[in-house]
Amino acid sequence: MDLSLNETQQMYVNTVSRFVKNEILPHALEMDRGHVFPVDMLKKIWEMGIMNISIPESIKGYNVDVVSAALIIRELSYGDSGVATSAMCNDLANVVIAQHGSQAQQEAYLKPFVDAPLVSAFCLTEPAAGSDNLSMTSFIAKRDDGKYVLNGSKCFITNASYASQFTVFCKVGKPSSQLMACAIIPAIPVPLDSASPIKGVREIQLPTGGKIIVGKPEDKLGQCLSNTASVTFEDVILEPGQIIGDRRLGFKYVIDVLDFARPMIAAIGVGVAKRAFDLTLSYAKERKLFGQRLCDIPVARQTLVSMWKKVELSELALLKSALKIMEDAPDKGIYSSLAKNCAAEAALFCCNEGLHLHGGYGFTNEYEISKLVRDVHIIDIYEGTREVQDMIIGRELV
């Protein structure tokens, strides 16, 4: 296994790192305080060609390998994990089309994201179906004319308020069915370069019939630069061509999506952990205590060592997971879960210990470490909590 970066991968790291330094870090803390959706940042990310990285070369014209994707998201997250989450969610929603959609579906549902700066929403979680996806009750029912009707509600949906397209996982036939499908609902396009701030409910009347109601954006503990809202589908009419792949294999498609997504979430965790470590190391070098630098006090230095070790080990787990996905290895799932857990643990540790070493200053909103502490907790939760990842690892081991 060669962990050295090739020329293209290093180019991505350097390019995104410069963008983060110049465009994200100087503004993220102020934007976070105002809960500003980063429209301009996302538009620039799209213009750089590092958004929609899961769209295949046949549609986009170029390919971004999984390791490069992880590195891009890691660098973006170093600037702000909310920005990275908003950008990455397009791939969360669109990778199922890339993996299982027909060529016609890829042209219809992926090409718009190449042509314009749009965001998409991945609709899986429901109020009573978080980690247990089979408990969802959203469903499609087939009509006599061959079309389908979708009804149901989703919650905690990233990009929902600004989404131009919705990828929806739902039951087939009735809420109690054990079969699951994946449907694509193109809505009215909302280009990022013309999007206005959305603070309330958004109602979308679909020209084909039915409507989508997007709830008021959630007021969250952290990641305030990402948009999160509930989504309700009322009598939405679907053509058969809006169903991706086999309408009975949606659960398998969910697993495929999450195997791809978990290393990307791990990349967010690594980026946050690195940022927390760098902030804390810089502070510890400047802060004087008992006549010496904070970093020269043995107990503080040991904490810095522990932080550094967790960052480096989580990055190794991330790279191995990305390589496993690139190889389509049969054990890619277990390494996706490992990377996600390692990165979440590293991020939580580095943020919490970093705040601790900042002392009382870290508890004020003036210092970025307090923002990271608020942002970090969702990394341990979304795309499967640590307990769910351990269940997956345990199942694969035995």
NUTI-60821 format. One line per field, with one value per residue (C-alpha): residue number from 1; residue in one letter; x, y, z. Coordinates in Angstrom, 3 decimals, padded with zeros to 6 digits. Example, Ala and Ser with C-alpha at 12.3 -4.5 7.8 and 13.67 -1.06 7.14 Angstrom:
<recs>
i	(1|2)
aa	(A|S)
X	(012.300|013.670)
Y	(-004.500|-001.060)
Z	(007.800|007.140)
</recs>
This chain:
<recs>
i	(1|2|3|4|5|6|7|8|9|10|11|12|13|14|15|16|17|18|19|20|21|22|23|24|25|26|27|28|29|30|31|32|33|34|35|36|37|38|39|40|41|42|43|44|45|46|47|48|49|50|51|52|53|54|55|56|57|58|59|60|61|62|63|64|65|66|67|68|69|70|71|72|73|74|75|76|77|78|79|80|81|82|83|84|85|86|87|88|89|90|91|92|93|94|95|96|97|98|99|100|101|102|103|104|105|106|107|108|109|110|111|112|113|114|115|116|117|118|119|120|121|122|123|124|125|126|127|128|129|130|131|132|133|134|135|136|137|138|139|140|141|142|143|144|145|146|147|148|149|150|151|152|153|154|155|156|157|158|159|160|161|162|163|164|165|166|167|168|169|170|171|172|173|174|175|176|177|178|179|180|181|182|183|184|185|186|187|188|189|190|191|192|193|194|195|196|197|198|199|200|201|202|203|204|205|206|207|208|209|210|211|212|213|214|215|216|217|218|219|220|221|222|223|224|225|226|227|228|229|230|231|232|233|234|235|236|237|238|239|240|241|242|243|244|245|246|247|248|249|250|251|252|253|254|255|256|257|258|259|260|261|262|263|264|265|266|267|268|269|270|271|272|273|274|275|276|277|278|279|280|281|282|283|284|285|286|287|288|289|290|291|292|293|294|295|296|297|298|299|300|301|302|303|304|305|306|307|308|309|310|311|312|313|314|315|316|317|318|319|320|321|322|323|324|325|326|327|328|329|330|331|332|333|334|335|336|337|338|339|340|341|342|343|344|345|346|347|348|349|350|351|352|353|354|355|356|357|358|359|360|361|362|363|364|365|366|367|368|369|370|371|372|373|374|375|376|377|378|379|380|381|382|383|384|385|386|387|388|389|390|391|392|393|394|395|396|397|398)
aa	(M|D|L|S|L|N|E|T|Q|Q|M|Y|V|N|T|V|S|R|F|V|K|N|E|I|L|P|H|A|L|E|M|D|R|G|H|V|F|P|V|D|M|L|K|K|I|W|E|M|G|I|M|N|I|S|I|P|E|S|I|K|G|Y|N|V|D|V|V|S|A|A|L|I|I|R|E|L|S|Y|G|D|S|G|V|A|T|S|A|M|C|N|D|L|A|N|V|V|I|A|Q|H|G|S|Q|A|Q|Q|E|A|Y|L|K|P|F|V|D|A|P|L|V|S|A|F|C|L|T|E|P|A|A|G|S|D|N|L|S|M|T|S|F|I|A|K|R|D|D|G|K|Y|V|L|N|G|S|K|C|F|I|T|N|A|S|Y|A|S|Q|F|T|V|F|C|K|V|G|K|P|S|S|Q|L|M|A|C|A|I|I|P|A|I|P|V|P|L|D|S|A|S|P|I|K|G|V|R|E|I|Q|L|P|T|G|G|K|I|I|V|G|K|P|E|D|K|L|G|Q|C|L|S|N|T|A|S|V|T|F|E|D|V|I|L|E|P|G|Q|I|I|G|D|R|R|L|G|F|K|Y|V|I|D|V|L|D|F|A|R|P|M|I|A|A|I|G|V|G|V|A|K|R|A|F|D|L|T|L|S|Y|A|K|E|R|K|L|F|G|Q|R|L|C|D|I|P|V|A|R|Q|T|L|V|S|M|W|K|K|V|E|L|S|E|L|A|L|L|K|S|A|L|K|I|M|E|D|A|P|D|K|G|I|Y|S|S|L|A|K|N|C|A|A|E|A|A|L|F|C|C|N|E|G|L|H|L|H|G|G|Y|G|F|T|N|E|Y|E|I|S|K|L|V|R|D|V|H|I|I|D|I|Y|E|G|T|R|E|V|Q|D|M|I|I|G|R|E|L|V)
X	(000.000|001.545|000.444|002.444|000.346|000.651|001.042|-002.684|-003.585|-000.943|-002.261|-005.740|-004.340|-002.349|-005.199|-007.866|-005.510|-004.923|-008.660|-009.342|-006.650|-007.827|-011.589|-012.891|-010.776|-010.947|-014.780|-015.976|-016.201|-018.217|-020.490|-021.023|-022.272|-024.817|-025.834|-025.037|-025.446|-022.140|-023.590|-020.568|-018.107|-020.022|-020.213|-016.419|-015.971|-018.137|-016.132|-012.918|-014.296|-014.120|-017.864|-019.892|-016.776|-018.770|-020.187|-018.562|-016.162|-018.684|-020.919|-018.465|-015.531|-012.939|-012.531|-011.699|-010.412|-011.637|-008.342|-008.394|-012.030|-011.110|-008.187|-010.374|-012.977|-010.280|-008.867|-012.293|-013.139|-009.959|-011.600|-015.143|-016.910|-020.285|-018.996|-017.520|-020.780|-022.822|-020.451|-020.130|-023.893|-024.174|-022.118|-024.119|-027.255|-025.784|-023.436|-026.373|-027.224|-023.600|-023.427|-026.822|-028.521|-028.820|-026.930|-030.155|-030.726|-027.161|-027.606|-030.936|-030.092|-026.321|-025.600|-027.487|-024.951|-022.114|-023.749|-024.669|-023.859|-026.731|-027.090|-028.877|-030.493|-030.065|-033.358|-032.957|-033.463|-036.978|-038.223|-038.692|-036.054|-032.525|-030.016|-032.775|-033.506|-035.937|-038.287|-038.938|-042.543|-042.188|-043.423|-044.289|-047.484|-047.950|-050.959|-052.980|-051.274|-047.829|-046.753|-045.975|-047.142|-044.684|-045.760|-043.747|-041.536|-037.777|-035.785|-032.256|-031.826|-028.705|-029.129|-032.920|-033.832|-031.689|-031.932|-032.642|-033.018|-034.006|-032.724|-035.363|-035.228|-038.651|-040.629|-042.316|-046.080|-046.806|-045.036|-044.642|-042.974|-039.495|-038.604|-036.997|-036.595|-034.570|-036.371|-035.100|-037.248|-035.960|-037.466|-037.271|-033.529|-032.088|-028.665|-026.346|-025.436|-029.028|-030.120|-031.534|-031.236|-034.053|-035.187|-038.673|-040.735|-040.243|-043.124|-042.483|-045.402|-044.208|-045.332|-045.880|-048.172|-047.859|-045.703|-042.633|-042.700|-039.302|-039.492|-037.828|-034.031|-033.011|-031.347|-028.391|-025.670|-022.937|-022.083|-024.106|-022.730|-024.631|-028.384|-030.564|-034.352|-037.225|-038.786|-042.343|-043.539|-047.266|-048.737|-045.623|-046.117|-043.135|-042.474|-040.944|-037.743|-037.338|-036.747|-033.032|-032.059|-034.227|-037.073|-036.634|-032.910|-032.975|-031.550|-028.506|-028.105|-028.185|-025.316|-023.333|-023.899|-022.883|-019.770|-018.771|-019.893|-018.303|-014.725|-015.896|-017.300|-013.996|-012.238|-014.362|-013.331|-009.649|-009.863|-011.527|-009.040|-006.100|-007.539|-008.119|-004.578|-002.967|-004.947|-004.055|-000.365|-000.098|-001.854|000.309|003.491|002.403|000.626|002.880|002.127|004.305|007.077|007.207|005.352|002.272|003.690|006.783|004.752|004.942|001.230|000.275|002.930|001.636|-001.846|-000.425|001.347|-001.885|-003.728|-001.077|-001.131|-004.900|-004.776|-002.113|-003.726|-007.138|-005.588|-004.002|-007.381|-008.947|-006.407|-006.695|-010.474|-010.300|-007.916|-010.218|-013.112|-010.981|-010.108|-013.749|-012.360|-014.852|-013.931|-014.306|-017.305|-015.437|-012.672|-015.210|-016.660|-013.188|-012.190|-015.402|-015.025|-011.298|-011.790|-014.786|-012.872|-009.828|-011.931|-013.826|-010.619|-008.689|-011.510|-012.308|-008.675|-007.873|-010.540|-009.223|-005.697|-007.104|-008.554|-011.132|-010.348|-011.472|-014.902|-015.478|-016.868|-013.970|-011.733|-012.283|-011.757|-015.174|-016.781|-014.972|-016.278|-019.826|-019.240|-017.546|-020.321|-022.330|-019.330|-019.810|-023.495|-024.337|-023.956|-024.102|-023.184|-020.093|-022.309|-023.688|-020.154|-019.118|-022.125|-021.012|-017.414|-018.546|-020.815|-018.029|-015.524|-017.670)
Y	(000.000|003.281|006.197|008.822|011.312|011.478|014.788|015.278|014.497|016.904|019.559|019.180|019.514|022.636|024.283|023.649|024.593|028.008|028.472|027.625|030.000|032.895|032.393|030.355|030.875|034.703|034.635|031.356|032.504|035.626|033.743|031.041|033.613|034.809|031.288|032.299|029.677|029.948|030.518|032.385|029.839|026.923|028.675|029.115|025.465|024.501|026.779|025.112|021.746|020.173|019.887|016.926|014.765|011.515|012.374|010.020|011.134|010.269|013.091|015.542|015.159|014.381|011.981|012.590|009.458|008.559|009.434|012.873|013.293|012.504|014.933|017.694|017.261|017.068|020.412|022.071|020.849|022.398|025.685|024.847|021.511|023.058|024.222|020.761|019.074|021.248|020.564|016.848|016.362|016.669|013.509|011.817|012.465|011.844|008.892|006.427|007.781|007.412|003.859|002.434|004.844|004.216|006.404|008.305|008.880|010.088|012.555|013.777|013.954|014.557|016.804|019.811|019.844|020.032|022.879|025.116|025.586|023.660|021.701|018.415|016.804|013.217|012.203|009.100|009.875|010.089|011.170|007.537|005.999|007.231|004.415|001.858|002.694|-000.192|001.558|004.392|004.917|007.103|005.015|004.939|003.333|002.370|003.792|002.109|004.280|002.964|006.096|006.221|008.435|009.340|010.340|010.736|012.964|013.184|015.056|016.457|016.857|018.794|021.478|020.987|024.686|025.352|021.996|021.778|017.983|015.412|011.833|009.981|006.497|005.061|001.869|000.142|-000.306|000.485|001.841|-001.635|-003.125|-004.625|-003.477|-000.093|002.066|005.121|007.929|011.182|014.308|017.215|020.403|023.979|024.741|027.158|028.264|029.323|032.528|033.730|032.084|034.376|033.533|031.207|031.572|030.045|027.293|026.580|025.078|023.616|022.888|020.278|020.609|016.851|016.826|016.990|019.229|019.303|021.219|022.100|023.120|026.071|025.613|023.925|026.011|023.744|023.519|023.675|023.494|026.661|027.159|024.093|024.130|021.452|021.131|018.652|017.655|016.415|014.866|015.157|013.117|013.586|011.945|009.985|008.575|005.055|006.647|008.516|005.214|004.382|000.814|-001.960|-000.577|-003.512|-002.982|000.401|-000.958|-002.308|001.085|002.756|000.518|001.392|005.107|004.940|002.892|005.747|008.490|007.297|007.937|011.384|011.976|010.638|013.233|015.931|014.563|014.541|018.122|019.319|017.396|018.924|022.414|021.962|020.640|023.458|026.140|024.619|024.142|027.755|028.978|026.776|028.199|031.768|031.393|031.975|030.221|029.934|031.735|029.383|028.597|026.435|023.904|023.457|022.312|018.468|017.774|020.211|018.822|015.285|016.425|017.898|014.622|012.682|015.061|014.718|010.906|010.778|013.089|010.998|007.625|008.823|010.039|006.644|004.962|007.453|006.776|003.014|003.247|005.421|002.971|000.063|001.852|002.628|-001.065|-002.054|-004.453|-006.876|-005.593|-001.894|-001.558|-002.471|000.003|002.732|002.237|002.132|005.387|007.096|006.059|006.883|010.315|011.163|010.090|012.135|015.205|015.004|014.506|017.287|019.812|019.085|018.902|021.919|023.956|022.697|023.916|027.262|027.563|030.263|031.885|028.751|029.101|032.457|032.777|035.035|031.975|029.553|026.494|027.100|026.924|023.664|022.149|022.943|021.713|018.448|016.504|015.884|014.093|011.380|011.112|011.605|008.777|006.332|006.807|005.162|002.400|001.657|001.579|-000.845|-003.034|-003.091|-003.901|-006.626|-008.176|-008.226|-009.718|-012.717)
Z	(000.000|-001.178|001.001|-000.870|-002.819|-006.587|-008.404|-008.949|-005.345|-004.041|-006.424|-004.924|-001.397|-002.244|-004.167|-001.538|001.282|-000.328|-000.819|002.828|004.050|001.886|001.590|004.552|007.671|007.628|007.552|009.104|012.729|011.908|009.483|012.092|014.576|012.016|010.902|007.316|004.595|002.641|-000.826|-002.184|-000.789|-002.294|-005.645|-005.627|-004.629|-007.612|-009.912|-008.714|-009.813|-006.350|-005.787|-007.158|-007.054|-007.306|-010.750|-013.286|-015.977|-018.699|-017.412|-015.887|-018.266|-015.603|-012.701|-009.038|-007.298|-003.812|-002.102|-003.727|-002.656|000.945|000.841|-000.615|002.125|004.804|003.663|003.410|006.915|008.249|007.306|008.397|008.753|007.888|004.506|003.890|004.906|002.546|-000.356|000.371|000.622|-003.147|-003.428|-000.702|-002.767|-006.209|-005.763|-005.868|-009.339|-010.396|-009.023|-009.996|-012.396|-016.132|-018.568|-019.287|-015.554|-015.094|-017.945|-016.558|-012.855|-012.708|-015.689|-014.168|-011.315|-013.823|-015.724|-012.777|-009.056|-007.497|-004.256|-003.691|-000.638|000.565|002.191|004.363|008.066|009.522|012.964|014.048|011.777|012.368|012.620|011.926|008.294|007.857|010.291|007.842|006.770|003.660|000.741|-002.935|-004.229|-007.869|-009.696|-012.432|-015.083|-014.069|-012.228|-008.501|-005.646|-002.866|000.635|003.804|005.919|006.463|009.094|009.561|005.809|004.807|002.097|002.146|002.106|-000.983|-002.746|-006.463|-006.334|-003.722|-003.505|-001.489|000.032|000.737|001.223|-001.708|-001.683|001.969|005.083|006.603|003.518|003.854|000.340|-000.227|-003.322|-004.272|-006.113|-007.596|-007.481|-009.524|-008.120|-009.359|-009.770|-007.205|-008.530|-005.738|-007.554|-007.268|-004.010|-001.318|002.394|003.450|007.061|006.948|005.357|001.657|-000.310|-003.758|-006.062|-008.536|-012.173|-012.377|-009.336|-005.579|-003.436|-001.223|002.056|003.502|007.139|008.822|009.055|012.290|015.007|015.756|018.370|015.739|012.048|011.598|008.073|006.877|006.306|007.915|007.705|007.601|004.266|003.698|000.428|-000.235|-003.104|-005.234|-008.641|-009.956|-013.397|-013.500|-014.799|-011.506|-009.684|-009.572|-010.436|-009.023|-006.877|-004.493|-003.806|-002.107|001.144|-000.713|-002.355|001.063|002.203|-000.929|-000.361|003.299|002.525|000.228|002.625|005.865|004.725|003.642|007.141|008.479|006.327|007.987|011.377|010.466|009.191|012.394|014.558|012.668|013.018|016.768|017.218|015.219|017.073|020.436|019.606|018.475|021.617|023.869|022.323|023.068|026.412|029.460|032.724|035.853|034.038|031.026|027.855|028.327|025.856|028.047|031.055|031.012|031.508|028.734|026.396|026.988|026.000|022.797|022.085|022.584|020.276|017.552|017.773|017.367|014.340|012.616|013.377|012.189|008.947|008.364|008.897|006.471|003.722|004.089|003.904|000.770|-000.881|-000.022|-001.728|-004.781|-005.032|-004.386|-001.797|-000.216|003.255|002.375|004.711|007.880|007.076|006.314|009.792|011.345|009.668|010.707|014.340|014.553|013.026|015.209|018.318|017.288|016.542|019.837|021.812|020.098|020.352|023.988|025.132|022.994|024.753|028.080|027.283|026.188|029.693|030.302|026.959|025.173|026.759|025.066|021.567|020.622|020.255|017.391|019.584|021.180|017.725|016.969|020.201|019.098|015.548|016.405|018.119|014.957|013.407|016.003|015.079|011.399|008.872|011.778|015.435|016.917|018.309|014.845|013.425|016.165|015.319|011.674|012.629|015.025|012.419|009.831|012.265|013.167)
</recs>
